[in-house]
Amino acid sequence: MSSGNPLVVRWGRLSLCVLVAVVIGQAPHPEGVSPEGWRLLGVFGAVILGFLLQPIAMGPMVLLGLLACPLLGALEFEQALAGYGEKVVWLVVGAFILASSIRSTGLGRRIALWLVVKLGRSTLGLGFAQAAAEFALGPLVPSNTARGGGILAPISASLARALGSEPDTSPERGGAYLALVGAHTNLVAAAMFMTGMAANPLFAELAEGVYGVEFGWA
């Protein structure tokens, strides 16, 4: 098999990630850092390198990192899996599954286009339609990147070109306006809803744990 074989390349990259974890974990640890913490750094570095090299998908790479933690003595097995017992983690996972179904079925695109039909009789109306679509999808799509970049940005770009607005030659015809509206309303929607972005439930848990402030959905 030649070195250009995709399977060989993948195994080579994965082996490099494993080597990073082993080398860092077995190297002398600095004073003040426990051996377990140093090994955990090695696993963390290997997983990050795996994200960059992509020998396998990100999900399996994380699972391999979790498996490596008890094998290398960085964490007890119960500690490595403790995060999966957190309700916030499952809330985020469930929200992402819901968001995936909304994108796959085209429901998010349908909602956005319906609002464009109802409100988009002028450039200002298109801006209102874009904002309304963000706020309609905010509770349903927990990733502001997926909502803004995956659903609304292609629609906004198509509308701009329909107005004769190109990024390089004529952004003032409407494209720049729609881009600014999209960028700002995306962040506002992310802050308005618990599932407006993936980090919100985590921040809510931190607020409750550190300051005793409970953020419910309402």
C-alpha positions in Angstrom: 0.0 0.0 0.0 1.3 3.4 -0.9 1.9 6.2 1.6 -0.8 8.2 -0.2 -3.5 5.7 0.7 -6.2 7.5 2.7 -6.4 4.7 5.3 -2.6 4.8 5.8 -2.7 8.6 6.2 -5.5 8.3 8.8 -3.7 5.7 10.8 -0.5 7.7 10.6 -2.3 10.8 12.0 -4.0 8.9 14.7 -0.7 7.3 15.7 0.8 10.8 16.0 -2.0 11.8 18.3 -1.4 8.8 20.5 2.3 9.4 20.5 1.7 13.0 21.7 -0.4 11.7 24.6 2.2 9.1 25.6 5.2 11.4 25.3 3.7 14.2 27.3 2.2 11.9 29.9 5.6 10.1 30.5 7.7 13.2 30.5 8.8 14.7 33.8 6.1 16.9 35.2 6.8 20.4 36.5 6.9 21.1 40.2 3.4 21.9 41.5 1.7 19.8 38.9 0.5 16.3 39.9 1.4 13.3 37.7 -2.3 12.8 37.0 -2.8 16.4 35.9 0.3 16.1 33.6 -1.1 13.0 32.0 -4.4 14.7 31.5 -2.6 17.5 29.7 -1.1 14.9 27.4 -4.6 13.5 26.6 -6.0 16.9 26.1 -3.2 17.9 23.7 -3.7 14.7 21.7 -7.4 15.3 21.3 -6.8 18.9 20.2 -4.2 17.7 17.7 -6.8 15.2 16.5 -9.3 18.0 15.9 -6.6 19.7 13.7 -5.4 16.6 11.8 -8.8 14.9 11.7 -7.8 11.2 11.5 -11.4 10.5 12.6 -14.5 12.5 13.3 -14.5 14.8 16.3 -17.0 12.8 18.2 -15.1 9.5 18.2 -11.9 11.5 18.9 -13.4 12.8 22.1 -14.5 9.3 23.1 -11.0 8.0 22.5 -9.7 10.8 24.7 -12.2 9.8 27.5 -11.1 6.1 27.2 -7.4 7.2 27.3 -7.8 9.1 30.6 -8.3 6.0 32.8 -5.9 3.9 30.7 -3.1 6.4 31.2 -4.0 7.1 34.8 -5.1 10.7 34.2 -8.6 10.2 35.7 -10.6 7.5 37.3 -13.1 5.9 35.0 -16.0 7.4 37.1 -14.4 10.8 36.9 -14.0 10.6 33.1 -17.7 9.8 32.6 -19.0 12.2 35.3 -19.9 14.9 32.8 -22.4 12.6 31.0 -24.5 12.6 34.2 -25.0 16.4 34.0 -28.5 17.4 32.9 -27.1 20.5 31.2 -25.0 18.3 28.9 -28.0 16.3 27.8 -30.1 19.5 27.3 -27.4 20.7 24.9 -27.3 17.3 23.1 -31.1 17.2 22.8 -31.2 20.7 21.5 -28.6 20.0 18.8 -30.5 16.9 17.7 -33.6 19.0 17.4 -31.6 21.6 15.4 -30.3 18.9 13.1 -33.8 17.8 12.3 -34.9 21.4 11.6 -32.0 21.8 9.1 -32.4 18.4 7.5 -36.1 18.8 6.9 -35.7 22.3 5.6 -38.2 23.7 8.2 -35.8 26.5 9.2 -35.4 27.6 5.6 -39.2 27.4 5.1 -39.8 29.6 8.2 -37.2 32.2 7.0 -38.6 32.3 3.4 -42.2 32.6 4.6 -41.2 35.6 6.7 -39.4 37.1 3.6 -42.6 36.7 1.6 -44.7 38.3 4.3 -42.4 41.2 5.2 -39.9 41.6 2.4 -41.6 44.2 0.2 -38.7 46.6 0.8 -35.1 46.5 1.9 -36.2 47.5 5.4 -38.8 44.8 5.3 -36.1 42.2 4.4 -34.2 43.3 7.5 -37.3 42.8 9.6 -37.9 39.4 8.0 -34.3 38.4 8.8 -34.6 39.5 12.4 -38.0 37.8 12.8 -36.5 34.6 11.4 -33.6 34.7 13.9 -36.1 35.2 16.8 -38.4 32.4 15.5 -35.5 30.0 15.2 -33.6 31.1 18.4 -35.5 28.7 20.7 -35.2 25.8 18.3 -31.6 26.0 16.9 -29.1 26.1 19.9 -26.1 27.0 17.8 -26.0 30.7 16.7 -23.3 29.7 14.1 -25.6 27.0 12.6 -28.6 29.3 12.7 -26.9 32.4 11.3 -24.4 30.7 9.0 -26.1 27.5 8.0 -29.7 28.7 7.5 -30.0 32.5 7.2 -26.7 33.6 5.6 -27.4 31.7 2.3 -30.9 33.2 2.1 -29.5 36.7 2.9 -26.8 36.3 0.2 -29.3 35.3 -2.4 -31.6 38.2 -1.5 -28.6 40.6 -1.8 -27.7 39.3 -5.2 -31.4 39.6 -6.3 -31.1 43.3 -5.3 -28.1 43.6 -7.6 -25.7 43.8 -4.6 -22.4 42.0 -4.9 -19.8 42.0 -2.0 -16.9 43.4 -4.1 -18.7 45.9 -6.4 -22.0 47.1 -4.9 -22.5 46.2 -1.3 -24.4 49.4 -0.7 -27.4 48.2 -2.7 -28.5 46.1 0.2 -26.0 43.4 0.9 -24.0 45.3 3.5 -27.3 46.2 5.3 -28.6 42.6 5.3 -25.2 41.4 6.5 -25.1 43.8 9.5 -28.7 43.0 10.4 -28.0 39.3 10.3 -24.8 39.7 12.4 -26.5 41.8 15.1 -29.8 39.9 15.3 -28.0 36.6 15.5 -26.2 37.7 18.7 -29.3 39.3 20.2 -31.3 36.0 19.6 -28.4 34.1 21.1 -28.7 36.1 24.3 -32.5 36.1 24.4 -33.2 32.3 24.7 -31.7 29.6 26.8 -31.0 27.6 23.7 -30.0 30.6 21.6 -26.5 29.3 21.7 -24.8 26.2 23.1 -23.0 27.9 25.9 -26.1 29.4 27.5 -27.1 26.4 29.6 -23.5 26.1 30.8 -23.5 29.8 31.9 -26.9 29.2 33.7 -25.4 26.3 35.6 -22.3 28.4 36.6 -24.5 31.3 37.7 -26.5 28.9 39.9 -23.4 27.2 41.3 -21.3 30.3 42.0 -23.8 33.1 42.7 -27.0 31.1 43.6 -28.9 32.7 40.8 -31.2 30.3 39.0 -32.1 30.9 35.3 -35.1 29.0 34.2 -36.4 29.0 30.7 -38.9 31.9 31.4 
